C-alpha cells in the first residue's frame, strides 16, 4: 500500500477502496459487449469495402437523401407559411377573411398530410 501517512496495514485497508468482486454475470456482460464490438467492427469494414467497390451506388444514395431533405424542407416551409397565415387570421379576430367553417383552418393546423409512409 502506498499511503505515506499510514503506519499500519489495518489503517491502509481502511483507507483503500473495497475490492471489486467480479461475478459470472459481469463476465457474461463483458463477453456480450466484446461480441457486439466485433460485429460492429466487421460491419464497418464491410461498409468501407462496399463504398470502395460501388462508389456509384454511394453517389446515387447520397443524391437520393439530398433530394429527400430538400423536399422535406420545402414541405416544412409551406407548412410554416400556412400556419403563419392562419395565426394572422386569428389575430385579426372578427376582421378575419376566413369564416369558422373554412377548411383552411384545419389545413393550417394539422400535419397529417406531412406524415406519410415515406417519411416514417
Phi and psi restraints in degrees (range 20) as a CNS / XPLOR table:
assign (resid 1 and name C) (resid 2 and name N)
       (resid 2 and name CA) (resid 2 and name C) 1.0 -109.3 20.0 2
assign (resid 2 and name N) (resid 2 and name CA)
       (resid 2 and name C) (resid 3 and name N) 1.0 60.3 20.0 2
assign (resid 2 and name C) (resid 3 and name N)
       (resid 3 and name CA) (resid 3 and name C) 1.0 -110.4 20.0 2
assign (resid 3 and name N) (resid 3 and name CA)
       (resid 3 and name C) (resid 4 and name N) 1.0 115.8 20.0 2
assign (resid 3 and name C) (resid 4 and name N)
       (resid 4 and name CA) (resid 4 and name C) 1.0 -75.6 20.0 2
assign (resid 4 and name N) (resid 4 and name CA)
       (resid 4 and name C) (resid 5 and name N) 1.0 -23.1 20.0 2
assign (resid 4 and name C) (resid 5 and name N)
       (resid 5 and name CA) (resid 5 and name C) 1.0 -101.1 20.0 2
assign (resid 5 and name N) (resid 5 and name CA)
       (resid 5 and name C) (resid 6 and name N) 1.0 16.1 20.0 2
assign (resid 5 and name C) (resid 6 and name N)
       (resid 6 and name CA) (resid 6 and name C) 1.0 -114.3 20.0 2
assign (resid 6 and name N) (resid 6 and name CA)
       (resid 6 and name C) (resid 7 and name N) 1.0 135.0 20.0 2
assign (resid 6 and name C) (resid 7 and name N)
       (resid 7 and name CA) (resid 7 and name C) 1.0 -104.7 20.0 2
assign (resid 7 and name N) (resid 7 and name CA)
       (resid 7 and name C) (resid 8 and name N) 1.0 -20.8 20.0 2
assign (resid 7 and name C) (resid 8 and name N)
       (resid 8 and name CA) (resid 8 and name C) 1.0 -124.4 20.0 2
assign (resid 8 and name N) (resid 8 and name CA)
       (resid 8 and name C) (resid 9 and name N) 1.0 161.1 20.0 2
assign (resid 8 and name C) (resid 9 and name N)
       (resid 9 and name CA) (resid 9 and name C) 1.0 -64.2 20.0 2
assign (resid 9 and name N) (resid 9 and name CA)
       (resid 9 and name C) (resid 10 and name N) 1.0 -37.7 20.0 2
assign (resid 9 and name C) (resid 10 and name N)
       (resid 10 and name CA) (resid 10 and name C) 1.0 -64.3 20.0 2
assign (resid 10 and name N) (resid 10 and name CA)
       (resid 10 and name C) (resid 11 and name N) 1.0 -40.8 20.0 2
assign (resid 10 and name C) (resid 11 and name N)
       (resid 11 and name CA) (resid 11 and name C) 1.0 -64.5 20.0 2
assign (resid 11 and name N) (resid 11 and name CA)
       (resid 11 and name C) (resid 12 and name N) 1.0 -39.4 20.0 2
assign (resid 11 and name C) (resid 12 and name N)
       (resid 12 and name CA) (resid 12 and name C) 1.0 -65.1 20.0 2
assign (resid 12 and name N) (resid 12 and name CA)
       (resid 12 and name C) (resid 13 and name N) 1.0 -40.6 20.0 2
assign (resid 12 and name C) (resid 13 and name N)
       (resid 13 and name CA) (resid 13 and name C) 1.0 -66.3 20.0 2
assign (resid 13 and name N) (resid 13 and name CA)
       (resid 13 and name C) (resid 14 and name N) 1.0 -32.4 20.0 2
assign (resid 13 and name C) (resid 14 and name N)
       (resid 14 and name CA) (resid 14 and name C) 1.0 -67.0 20.0 2
assign (resid 14 and name N) (resid 14 and name CA)
       (resid 14 and name C) (resid 15 and name N) 1.0 -34.0 20.0 2
assign (resid 14 and name C) (resid 15 and name N)
       (resid 15 and name CA) (resid 15 and name C) 1.0 -83.5 20.0 2
assign (resid 15 and name N) (resid 15 and name CA)
       (resid 15 and name C) (resid 16 and name N) 1.0 -26.0 20.0 2
assign (resid 15 and name C) (resid 16 and name N)
       (resid 16 and name CA) (resid 16 and name C) 1.0 -74.5 20.0 2
assign (resid 16 and name N) (resid 16 and name CA)
       (resid 16 and name C) (resid 17 and name N) 1.0 147.5 20.0 2
assign (resid 16 and name C) (resid 17 and name N)
       (resid 17 and name CA) (resid 17 and name C) 1.0 -67.6 20.0 2
assign (resid 17 and name N) (resid 17 and name CA)
       (resid 17 and name C) (resid 18 and name N) 1.0 153.3 20.0 2
assign (resid 17 and name C) (resid 18 and name N)
       (resid 18 and name CA) (resid 18 and name C) 1.0 -65.6 20.0 2
assign (resid 18 and name N) (resid 18 and name CA)
       (resid 18 and name C) (resid 19 and name N) 1.0 150.4 20.0 2
assign (resid 18 and name C) (resid 19 and name N)
       (resid 19 and name CA) (resid 19 and name C) 1.0 -67.0 20.0 2
assign (resid 19 and name N) (resid 19 and name CA)
       (resid 19 and name C) (resid 20 and name N) 1.0 146.2 20.0 2
assign (resid 19 and name C) (resid 20 and name N)
       (resid 20 and name CA) (resid 20 and name C) 1.0 -82.2 20.0 2
assign (resid 20 and name N) (resid 20 and name CA)
       (resid 20 and name C) (resid 21 and name N) 1.0 126.4 20.0 2
assign (resid 20 and name C) (resid 21 and name N)
       (resid 21 and name CA) (resid 21 and name C) 1.0 -91.1 20.0 2
assign (resid 21 and name N) (resid 21 and name CA)
       (resid 21 and name C) (resid 22 and name N) 1.0 122.4 20.0 2
assign (resid 21 and name C) (resid 22 and name N)
       (resid 22 and name CA) (resid 22 and name C) 1.0 -98.2 20.0 2
assign (resid 22 and name N) (resid 22 and name CA)
       (resid 22 and name C) (resid 23 and name N) 1.0 117.0 20.0 2
assign (resid 22 and name C) (resid 23 and name N)
       (resid 23 and name CA) (resid 23 and name C) 1.0 -99.1 20.0 2
assign (resid 23 and name N) (resid 23 and name CA)
       (resid 23 and name C) (resid 24 and name N) 1.0 171.3 20.0 2
assign (resid 23 and name C) (resid 24 and name N)
       (resid 24 and name CA) (resid 24 and name C) 1.0 -61.8 20.0 2
assign (resid 24 and name N) (resid 24 and name CA)
       (resid 24 and name C) (resid 25 and name N) 1.0 -34.2 20.0 2
assign (resid 24 and name C) (resid 25 and name N)
       (resid 25 and name CA) (resid 25 and name C) 1.0 -64.2 20.0 2
assign (resid 25 and name N) (resid 25 and name CA)
       (resid 25 and name C) (resid 26 and name N) 1.0 -41.5 20.0 2
assign (resid 25 and name C) (resid 26 and name N)
       (resid 26 and name CA) (resid 26 and name C) 1.0 -60.8 20.0 2
assign (resid 26 and name N) (resid 26 and name CA)
       (resid 26 and name C) (resid 27 and name N) 1.0 -43.7 20.0 2
assign (resid 26 and name C) (resid 27 and name N)
       (resid 27 and name CA) (resid 27 and name C) 1.0 -64.0 20.0 2
assign (resid 27 and name N) (resid 27 and name CA)
       (resid 27 and name C) (resid 28 and name N) 1.0 -41.0 20.0 2
assign (resid 27 and name C) (resid 28 and name N)
       (resid 28 and name CA) (resid 28 and name C) 1.0 -62.9 20.0 2
assign (resid 28 and name N) (resid 28 and name CA)
       (resid 28 and name C) (resid 29 and name N) 1.0 -44.9 20.0 2
assign (resid 28 and name C) (resid 29 and name N)
       (resid 29 and name CA) (resid 29 and name C) 1.0 -63.2 20.0 2
assign (resid 29 and name N) (resid 29 and name CA)
       (resid 29 and name C) (resid 30 and name N) 1.0 -40.1 20.0 2
assign (resid 29 and name C) (resid 30 and name N)
       (resid 30 and name CA) (resid 30 and name C) 1.0 -64.9 20.0 2
assign (resid 30 and name N) (resid 30 and name CA)
       (resid 30 and name C) (resid 31 and name N) 1.0 -42.9 20.0 2
assign (resid 30 and name C) (resid 31 and name N)
       (resid 31 and name CA) (resid 31 and name C) 1.0 -62.2 20.0 2
assign (resid 31 and name N) (resid 31 and name CA)
       (resid 31 and name C) (resid 32 and name N) 1.0 -39.2 20.0 2
assign (resid 31 and name C) (resid 32 and name N)
       (resid 32 and name CA) (resid 32 and name C) 1.0 -64.9 20.0 2
assign (resid 32 and name N) (resid 32 and name CA)
       (resid 32 and name C) (resid 33 and name N) 1.0 -43.4 20.0 2
assign (resid 32 and name C) (resid 33 and name N)
       (resid 33 and name CA) (resid 33 and name C) 1.0 -62.9 20.0 2
assign (resid 33 and name N) (resid 33 and name CA)
       (resid 33 and name C) (resid 34 and name N) 1.0 -43.5 20.0 2
assign (resid 33 and name C) (resid 34 and name N)
       (resid 34 and name CA) (resid 34 and name C) 1.0 -63.3 20.0 2
assign (resid 34 and name N) (resid 34 and name CA)
       (resid 34 and name C) (resid 35 and name N) 1.0 -39.5 20.0 2
assign (resid 34 and name C) (resid 35 and name N)
       (resid 35 and name CA) (resid 35 and name C) 1.0 -63.6 20.0 2
assign (resid 35 and name N) (resid 35 and name CA)
       (resid 35 and name C) (resid 36 and name N) 1.0 -44.4 20.0 2
assign (resid 35 and name C) (resid 36 and name N)
       (resid 36 and name CA) (resid 36 and name C) 1.0 -63.6 20.0 2
assign (resid 36 and name N) (resid 36 and name CA)
       (resid 36 and name C) (resid 37 and name N) 1.0 -37.7 20.0 2
assign (resid 36 and name C) (resid 37 and name N)
       (resid 37 and name CA) (resid 37 and name C) 1.0 -64.2 20.0 2
assign (resid 37 and name N) (resid 37 and name CA)
       (resid 37 and name C) (resid 38 and name N) 1.0 -42.8 20.0 2
assign (resid 37 and name C) (resid 38 and name N)
       (resid 38 and name CA) (resid 38 and name C) 1.0 -62.4 20.0 2
assign (resid 38 and name N) (resid 38 and name CA)
       (resid 38 and name C) (resid 39 and name N) 1.0 -40.2 20.0 2
assign (resid 38 and name C) (resid 39 and name N)
       (resid 39 and name CA) (resid 39 and name C) 1.0 -64.8 20.0 2
assign (resid 39 and name N) (resid 39 and name CA)
       (resid 39 and name C) (resid 40 and name N) 1.0 -43.9 20.0 2
assign (resid 39 and name C) (resid 40 and name N)
       (resid 40 and name CA) (resid 40 and name C) 1.0 -63.1 20.0 2
assign (resid 40 and name N) (resid 40 and name CA)
       (resid 40 and name C) (resid 41 and name N) 1.0 -41.9 20.0 2
assign (resid 40 and name C) (resid 41 and name N)
       (resid 41 and name CA) (resid 41 and name C) 1.0 -64.9 20.0 2
assign (resid 41 and name N) (resid 41 and name CA)
       (resid 41 and name C) (resid 42 and name N) 1.0 -39.6 20.0 2
assign (resid 41 and name C) (resid 42 and name N)
       (resid 42 and name CA) (resid 42 and name C) 1.0 -64.4 20.0 2
assign (resid 42 and name N) (resid 42 and name CA)
       (resid 42 and name C) (resid 43 and name N) 1.0 -39.6 20.0 2
assign (resid 42 and name C) (resid 43 and name N)
       (resid 43 and name CA) (resid 43 and name C) 1.0 -62.8 20.0 2
assign (resid 43 and name N) (resid 43 and name CA)
       (resid 43 and name C) (resid 44 and name N) 1.0 -44.3 20.0 2
assign (resid 43 and name C) (resid 44 and name N)
       (resid 44 and name CA) (resid 44 and name C) 1.0 -61.9 20.0 2
assign (resid 44 and name N) (resid 44 and name CA)
       (resid 44 and name C) (resid 45 and name N) 1.0 -40.9 20.0 2
assign (resid 44 and name C) (resid 45 and name N)
       (resid 45 and name CA) (resid 45 and name C) 1.0 -65.0 20.0 2
assign (resid 45 and name N) (resid 45 and name CA)
       (resid 45 and name C) (resid 46 and name N) 1.0 -44.3 20.0 2
assign (resid 45 and name C) (resid 46 and name N)
       (resid 46 and name CA) (resid 46 and name C) 1.0 -62.3 20.0 2
assign (resid 46 and name N) (resid 46 and name CA)
       (resid 46 and name C) (resid 47 and name N) 1.0 -40.3 20.0 2
assign (resid 46 and name C) (resid 47 and name N)
       (resid 47 and name CA) (resid 47 and name C) 1.0 -66.7 20.0 2
assign (resid 47 and name N) (resid 47 and name CA)
       (resid 47 and name C) (resid 48 and name N) 1.0 -37.9 20.0 2
assign (resid 47 and name C) (resid 48 and name N)
       (resid 48 and name CA) (resid 48 and name C) 1.0 -64.0 20.0 2
assign (resid 48 and name N) (resid 48 and name CA)
       (resid 48 and name C) (resid 49 and name N) 1.0 -42.3 20.0 2
assign (resid 48 and name C) (resid 49 and name N)
       (resid 49 and name CA) (resid 49 and name C) 1.0 -64.5 20.0 2
assign (resid 49 and name N) (resid 49 and name CA)
       (resid 49 and name C) (resid 50 and name N) 1.0 -43.4 20.0 2
assign (resid 49 and name C) (resid 50 and name N)
       (resid 50 and name CA) (resid 50 and name C) 1.0 -61.3 20.0 2
assign (resid 50 and name N) (resid 50 and name CA)
       (resid 50 and name C) (resid 51 and name N) 1.0 -45.3 20.0 2
assign (resid 50 and name C) (resid 51 and name N)
       (resid 51 and name CA) (resid 51 and name C) 1.0 -61.1 20.0 2
assign (resid 51 and name N) (resid 51 and name CA)
       (resid 51 and name C) (resid 52 and name N) 1.0 -35.6 20.0 2
assign (resid 51 and name C) (resid 52 and name N)
       (resid 52 and name CA) (resid 52 and name C) 1.0 -70.4 20.0 2
assign (resid 52 and name N) (resid 52 and name CA)
       (resid 52 and name C) (resid 53 and name N) 1.0 -42.0 20.0 2
assign (resid 52 and name C) (resid 53 and name N)
       (resid 53 and name CA) (resid 53 and name C) 1.0 -79.0 20.0 2
assign (resid 53 and name N) (resid 53 and name CA)
       (resid 53 and name C) (resid 54 and name N) 1.0 -33.0 20.0 2
assign (resid 53 and name C) (resid 54 and name N)
       (resid 54 and name CA) (resid 54 and name C) 1.0 -123.0 20.0 2
assign (resid 54 and name N) (resid 54 and name CA)
       (resid 54 and name C) (resid 55 and name N) 1.0 62.2 20.0 2
assign (resid 54 and name C) (resid 55 and name N)
       (resid 55 and name CA) (resid 55 and name C) 1.0 -65.2 20.0 2
assign (resid 55 and name N) (resid 55 and name CA)
       (resid 55 and name C) (resid 56 and name N) 1.0 -30.6 20.0 2
assign (resid 55 and name C) (resid 56 and name N)
       (resid 56 and name CA) (resid 56 and name C) 1.0 -65.7 20.0 2
assign (resid 56 and name N) (resid 56 and name CA)
       (resid 56 and name C) (resid 57 and name N) 1.0 -38.8 20.0 2
assign (resid 56 and name C) (resid 57 and name N)
       (resid 57 and name CA) (resid 57 and name C) 1.0 -62.6 20.0 2
assign (resid 57 and name N) (resid 57 and name CA)
       (resid 57 and name C) (resid 58 and name N) 1.0 -39.2 20.0 2
assign (resid 57 and name C) (resid 58 and name N)
       (resid 58 and name CA) (resid 58 and name C) 1.0 -64.3 20.0 2
assign (resid 58 and name N) (resid 58 and name CA)
       (resid 58 and name C) (resid 59 and name N) 1.0 -44.1 20.0 2
assign (resid 58 and name C) (resid 59 and name N)
       (resid 59 and name CA) (resid 59 and name C) 1.0 -63.5 20.0 2
assign (resid 59 and name N) (resid 59 and name CA)
       (resid 59 and name C) (resid 60 and name N) 1.0 -41.7 20.0 2
assign (resid 59 and name C) (resid 60 and name N)
       (resid 60 and name CA) (resid 60 and name C) 1.0 -63.3 20.0 2
assign (resid 60 and name N) (resid 60 and name CA)
       (resid 60 and name C) (resid 61 and name N) 1.0 -42.8 20.0 2
assign (resid 60 and name C) (resid 61 and name N)
       (resid 61 and name CA) (resid 61 and name C) 1.0 -64.7 20.0 2
assign (resid 61 and name N) (resid 61 and name CA)
       (resid 61 and name C) (resid 62 and name N) 1.0 -42.4 20.0 2
assign (resid 61 and name C) (resid 62 and name N)
       (resid 62 and name CA) (resid 62 and name C) 1.0 -62.3 20.0 2
assign (resid 62 and name N) (resid 62 and name CA)
       (resid 62 and name C) (resid 63 and name N) 1.0 -40.2 20.0 2
assign (resid 62 and name C) (resid 63 and name N)
       (resid 63 and name CA) (resid 63 and name C) 1.0 -61.8 20.0 2
assign (resid 63 and name N) (resid 63 and name CA)
       (resid 63 and name C) (resid 64 and name N) 1.0 -44.3 20.0 2
assign (resid 63 and name C) (resid 64 and name N)
       (resid 64 and name CA) (resid 64 and name C) 1.0 -57.6 20.0 2
assign (resid 64 and name N) (resid 64 and name CA)
       (resid 64 and name C) (resid 65 and name N) 1.0 -48.6 20.0 2
assign (resid 64 and name C) (resid 65 and name N)
       (resid 65 and name CA) (resid 65 and name C) 1.0 -69.8 20.0 2
assign (resid 65 and name N) (resid 65 and name CA)
       (resid 65 and name C) (resid 66 and name N) 1.0 -33.3 20.0 2
assign (resid 65 and name C) (resid 66 and name N)
       (resid 66 and name CA) (resid 66 and name C) 1.0 -65.0 20.0 2
assign (resid 66 and name N) (resid 66 and name CA)
       (resid 66 and name C) (resid 67 and name N) 1.0 -41.1 20.0 2
assign (resid 66 and name C) (resid 67 and name N)
       (resid 67 and name CA) (resid 67 and name C) 1.0 -64.7 20.0 2
assign (resid 67 and name N) (resid 67 and name CA)
       (resid 67 and name C) (resid 68 and name N) 1.0 -43.1 20.0 2
assign (resid 67 and name C) (resid 68 and name N)
       (resid 68 and name CA) (resid 68 and name C) 1.0 -60.9 20.0 2
assign (resid 68 and name N) (resid 68 and name CA)
       (resid 68 and name C) (resid 69 and name N) 1.0 -42.6 20.0 2
assign (resid 68 and name C) (resid 69 and name N)
       (resid 69 and name CA) (resid 69 and name C) 1.0 -65.7 20.0 2
assign (resid 69 and name N) (resid 69 and name CA)
       (resid 69 and name C) (resid 70 and name N) 1.0 -39.4 20.0 2
assign (resid 69 and name C) (resid 70 and name N)
       (resid 70 and name CA) (resid 70 and name C) 1.0 -65.0 20.0 2
assign (resid 70 and name N) (resid 70 and name CA)
       (resid 70 and name C) (resid 71 and name N) 1.0 -43.1 20.0 2
assign (resid 70 and name C) (resid 71 and name N)
       (resid 71 and name CA) (resid 71 and name C) 1.0 -62.7 20.0 2
assign (resid 71 and name N) (resid 71 and name CA)
       (resid 71 and name C) (resid 72 and name N) 1.0 -41.1 20.0 2
assign (resid 71 and name C) (resid 72 and name N)
       (resid 72 and name CA) (resid 72 and name C) 1.0 -64.6 20.0 2
assign (resid 72 and name N) (resid 72 and name CA)
       (resid 72 and name C) (resid 73 and name N) 1.0 -40.6 20.0 2
assign (resid 72 and name C) (resid 73 and name N)
       (resid 73 and name CA) (resid 73 and name C) 1.0 -62.8 20.0 2
assign (resid 73 and name N) (resid 73 and name CA)
       (resid 73 and name C) (resid 74 and name N) 1.0 -40.2 20.0 2
assign (resid 73 and name C) (resid 74 and name N)
       (resid 74 and name CA) (resid 74 and name C) 1.0 -64.4 20.0 2
assign (resid 74 and name N) (resid 74 and name CA)
       (resid 74 and name C) (resid 75 and name N) 1.0 -45.4 20.0 2
assign (resid 74 and name C) (resid 75 and name N)
       (resid 75 and name CA) (resid 75 and name C) 1.0 -61.7 20.0 2
assign (resid 75 and name N) (resid 75 and name CA)
       (resid 75 and name C) (resid 76 and name N) 1.0 -41.9 20.0 2
assign (resid 75 and name C) (resid 76 and name N)
       (resid 76 and name CA) (resid 76 and name C) 1.0 -67.7 20.0 2
assign (resid 76 and name N) (resid 76 and name CA)
       (resid 76 and name C) (resid 77 and name N) 1.0 -38.6 20.0 2
assign (resid 76 and name C) (resid 77 and name N)
       (resid 77 and name CA) (resid 77 and name C) 1.0 -64.4 20.0 2
assign (resid 77 and name N) (resid 77 and name CA)
       (resid 77 and name C) (resid 78 and name N) 1.0 -41.0 20.0 2
assign (resid 77 and name C) (resid 78 and name N)
       (resid 78 and name CA) (resid 78 and name C) 1.0 -62.7 20.0 2
assign (resid 78 and name N) (resid 78 and name CA)
       (resid 78 and name C) (resid 79 and name N) 1.0 -43.7 20.0 2
assign (resid 78 and name C) (resid 79 and name N)
       (resid 79 and name CA) (resid 79 and name C) 1.0 -61.2 20.0 2
assign (resid 79 and name N) (resid 79 and name CA)
       (resid 79 and name C) (resid 80 and name N) 1.0 -45.1 20.0 2
assign (resid 79 and name C) (resid 80 and name N)
       (resid 80 and name CA) (resid 80 and name C) 1.0 -61.7 20.0 2
assign (resid 80 and name N) (resid 80 and name CA)
       (resid 80 and name C) (resid 81 and name N) 1.0 -41.6 20.0 2
assign (resid 80 and name C) (resid 81 and name N)
       (resid 81 and name CA) (resid 81 and name C) 1.0 -64.1 20.0 2
assign (resid 81 and name N) (resid 81 and name CA)
       (resid 81 and name C) (resid 82 and name N) 1.0 -42.9 20.0 2
assign (resid 81 and name C) (resid 82 and name N)
       (resid 82 and name CA) (resid 82 and name C) 1.0 -66.5 20.0 2
assign (resid 82 and name N) (resid 82 and name CA)
       (resid 82 and name C) (resid 83 and name N) 1.0 -36.6 20.0 2
assign (resid 82 and name C) (resid 83 and name N)
       (resid 83 and name CA) (resid 83 and name C) 1.0 -68.3 20.0 2
assign (resid 83 and name N) (resid 83 and name CA)
       (resid 83 and name C) (resid 84 and name N) 1.0 -41.5 20.0 2
assign (resid 83 and name C) (resid 84 and name N)
       (resid 84 and name CA) (resid 84 and name C) 1.0 -61.1 20.0 2
assign (resid 84 and name N) (resid 84 and name CA)
       (resid 84 and name C) (resid 85 and name N) 1.0 -39.8 20.0 2
assign (resid 84 and name C) (resid 85 and name N)
       (resid 85 and name CA) (resid 85 and name C) 1.0 -62.5 20.0 2
assign (resid 85 and name N) (resid 85 and name CA)
       (resid 85 and name C) (resid 86 and name N) 1.0 -44.0 20.0 2
assign (resid 85 and name C) (resid 86 and name N)
       (resid 86 and name CA) (resid 86 and name C) 1.0 -64.7 20.0 2
assign (resid 86 and name N) (resid 86 and name CA)
       (resid 86 and name C) (resid 87 and name N) 1.0 -41.6 20.0 2
assign (resid 86 and name C) (resid 87 and name N)
       (resid 87 and name CA) (resid 87 and name C) 1.0 -65.0 20.0 2
assign (resid 87 and name N) (resid 87 and name CA)
       (resid 87 and name C) (resid 88 and name N) 1.0 -34.8 20.0 2
assign (resid 87 and name C) (resid 88 and name N)
       (resid 88 and name CA) (resid 88 and name C) 1.0 -65.5 20.0 2
assign (resid 88 and name N) (resid 88 and name CA)
       (resid 88 and name C) (resid 89 and name N) 1.0 -37.8 20.0 2
assign (resid 88 and name C) (resid 89 and name N)
       (resid 89 and name CA) (resid 89 and name C) 1.0 -66.5 20.0 2
assign (resid 89 and name N) (resid 89 and name CA)
       (resid 89 and name C) (resid 90 and name N) 1.0 -36.8 20.0 2
assign (resid 89 and name C) (resid 90 and name N)
       (resid 90 and name CA) (resid 90 and name C) 1.0 -64.1 20.0 2
assign (resid 90 and name N) (resid 90 and name CA)
       (resid 90 and name C) (resid 91 and name N) 1.0 -44.4 20.0 2
assign (resid 90 and name C) (resid 91 and name N)
       (resid 91 and name CA) (resid 91 and name C) 1.0 -62.2 20.0 2
assign (resid 91 and name N) (resid 91 and name CA)
       (resid 91 and name C) (resid 92 and name N) 1.0 -29.2 20.0 2
assign (resid 91 and name C) (resid 92 and name N)
       (resid 92 and name CA) (resid 92 and name C) 1.0 -71.0 20.0 2
assign (resid 92 and name N) (resid 92 and name CA)
       (resid 92 and name C) (resid 93 and name N) 1.0 -24.1 20.0 2
assign (resid 92 and name C) (resid 93 and name N)
       (resid 93 and name CA) (resid 93 and name C) 1.0 64.5 20.0 2
assign (resid 93 and name N) (resid 93 and name CA)
       (resid 93 and name C) (resid 94 and name N) 1.0 -129.8 20.0 2
assign (resid 93 and name C) (resid 94 and name N)
       (resid 94 and name CA) (resid 94 and name C) 1.0 -63.2 20.0 2
assign (resid 94 and name N) (resid 94 and name CA)
       (resid 94 and name C) (resid 95 and name N) 1.0 -21.1 20.0 2
assign (resid 94 and name C) (resid 95 and name N)
       (resid 95 and name CA) (resid 95 and name C) 1.0 -80.0 20.0 2
assign (resid 95 and name N) (resid 95 and name CA)
       (resid 95 and name C) (resid 96 and name N) 1.0 -0.4 20.0 2
assign (resid 95 and name C) (resid 96 and name N)
       (resid 96 and name CA) (resid 96 and name C) 1.0 -63.0 20.0 2
assign (resid 96 and name N) (resid 96 and name CA)
       (resid 96 and name C) (resid 97 and name N) 1.0 146.7 20.0 2
assign (resid 96 and name C) (resid 97 and name N)
       (resid 97 and name CA) (resid 97 and name C) 1.0 -84.9 20.0 2
assign (resid 97 and name N) (resid 97 and name CA)
       (resid 97 and name C) (resid 98 and name N) 1.0 -8.0 20.0 2
assign (resid 97 and name C) (resid 98 and name N)
       (resid 98 and name CA) (resid 98 and name C) 1.0 -96.4 20.0 2
assign (resid 98 and name N) (resid 98 and name CA)
       (resid 98 and name C) (resid 99 and name N) 1.0 137.5 20.0 2
assign (resid 98 and name C) (resid 99 and name N)
       (resid 99 and name CA) (resid 99 and name C) 1.0 -91.6 20.0 2
assign (resid 99 and name N) (resid 99 and name CA)
       (resid 99 and name C) (resid 100 and name N) 1.0 176.1 20.0 2
assign (resid 99 and name C) (resid 100 and name N)
       (resid 100 and name CA) (resid 100 and name C) 1.0 -65.3 20.0 2
assign (resid 100 and name N) (resid 100 and name CA)
       (resid 100 and name C) (resid 101 and name N) 1.0 -26.3 20.0 2
assign (resid 100 and name C) (resid 101 and name N)
       (resid 101 and name CA) (resid 101 and name C) 1.0 -96.4 20.0 2
assign (resid 101 and name N) (resid 101 and name CA)
       (resid 101 and name C) (resid 102 and name N) 1.0 6.6 20.0 2
assign (resid 101 and name C) (resid 102 and name N)
       (resid 102 and name CA) (resid 102 and name C) 1.0 -66.1 20.0 2
assign (resid 102 and name N) (resid 102 and name CA)
       (resid 102 and name C) (resid 103 and name N) 1.0 127.5 20.0 2
assign (resid 102 and name C) (resid 103 and name N)
       (resid 103 and name CA) (resid 103 and name C) 1.0 -66.2 20.0 2
assign (resid 103 and name N) (resid 103 and name CA)
       (resid 103 and name C) (resid 104 and name N) 1.0 -13.3 20.0 2
assign (resid 103 and name C) (resid 104 and name N)
       (resid 104 and name CA) (resid 104 and name C) 1.0 -66.0 20.0 2
assign (resid 104 and name N) (resid 104 and name CA)
       (resid 104 and name C) (resid 105 and name N) 1.0 -27.9 20.0 2
assign (resid 104 and name C) (resid 105 and name N)
       (resid 105 and name CA) (resid 105 and name C) 1.0 -61.4 20.0 2
assign (resid 105 and name N) (resid 105 and name CA)
       (resid 105 and name C) (resid 106 and name N) 1.0 -51.9 20.0 2
assign (resid 105 and name C) (resid 106 and name N)
       (resid 106 and name CA) (resid 106 and name C) 1.0 -63.9 20.0 2
assign (resid 106 and name N) (resid 106 and name CA)
       (resid 106 and name C) (resid 107 and name N) 1.0 -42.2 20.0 2
assign (resid 106 and name C) (resid 107 and name N)
       (resid 107 and name CA) (resid 107 and name C) 1.0 -61.4 20.0 2
assign (resid 107 and name N) (resid 107 and name CA)
       (resid 107 and name C) (resid 108 and name N) 1.0 -35.7 20.0 2
assign (resid 107 and name C) (resid 108 and name N)
       (resid 108 and name CA) (resid 108 and name C) 1.0 -76.2 20.0 2
assign (resid 108 and name N) (resid 108 and name CA)
       (resid 108 and name C) (resid 109 and name N) 1.0 -27.8 20.0 2
assign (resid 108 and name C) (resid 109 and name N)
       (resid 109 and name CA) (resid 109 and name C) 1.0 -110.6 20.0 2
assign (resid 109 and name N) (resid 109 and name CA)
       (resid 109 and name C) (resid 110 and name N) 1.0 5.0 20.0 2
assign (resid 109 and name C) (resid 110 and name N)
       (resid 110 and name CA) (resid 110 and name C) 1.0 -112.0 20.0 2
assign (resid 110 and name N) (resid 110 and name CA)
       (resid 110 and name C) (resid 111 and name N) 1.0 151.6 20.0 2
assign (resid 110 and name C) (resid 111 and name N)
       (resid 111 and name CA) (resid 111 and name C) 1.0 -120.7 20.0 2
assign (resid 111 and name N) (resid 111 and name CA)
       (resid 111 and name C) (resid 112 and name N) 1.0 15.0 20.0 2
assign (resid 111 and name C) (resid 112 and name N)
       (resid 112 and name CA) (resid 112 and name C) 1.0 -63.6 20.0 2
assign (resid 112 and name N) (resid 112 and name CA)
       (resid 112 and name C) (resid 113 and name N) 1.0 -28.2 20.0 2
assign (resid 112 and name C) (resid 113 and name N)
       (resid 113 and name CA) (resid 113 and name C) 1.0 -74.6 20.0 2
assign (resid 113 and name N) (resid 113 and name CA)
       (resid 113 and name C) (resid 114 and name N) 1.0 -11.0 20.0 2
assign (resid 113 and name C) (resid 114 and name N)
       (resid 114 and name CA) (resid 114 and name C) 1.0 -100.7 20.0 2
assign (resid 114 and name N) (resid 114 and name CA)
       (resid 114 and name C) (resid 115 and name N) 1.0 -14.1 20.0 2
assign (resid 114 and name C) (resid 115 and name N)
       (resid 115 and name CA) (resid 115 and name C) 1.0 -96.9 20.0 2
assign (resid 115 and name N) (resid 115 and name CA)
       (resid 115 and name C) (resid 116 and name N) 1.0 102.2 20.0 2
assign (resid 115 and name C) (resid 116 and name N)
       (resid 116 and name CA) (resid 116 and name C) 1.0 -119.4 20.0 2
assign (resid 116 and name N) (resid 116 and name CA)
       (resid 116 and name C) (resid 117 and name N) 1.0 172.5 20.0 2
assign (resid 116 and name C) (resid 117 and name N)
       (resid 117 and name CA) (resid 117 and name C) 1.0 -63.1 20.0 2
assign (resid 117 and name N) (resid 117 and name CA)
       (resid 117 and name C) (resid 118 and name N) 1.0 -31.6 20.0 2
assign (resid 117 and name C) (resid 118 and name N)
       (resid 118 and name CA) (resid 118 and name C) 1.0 -65.9 20.0 2
assign (resid 118 and name N) (resid 118 and name CA)
       (resid 118 and name C) (resid 119 and name N) 1.0 -38.5 20.0 2
assign (resid 118 and name C) (resid 119 and name N)
       (resid 119 and name CA) (resid 119 and name C) 1.0 -80.6 20.0 2
assign (resid 119 and name N) (resid 119 and name CA)
       (resid 119 and name C) (resid 120 and name N) 1.0 -23.7 20.0 2
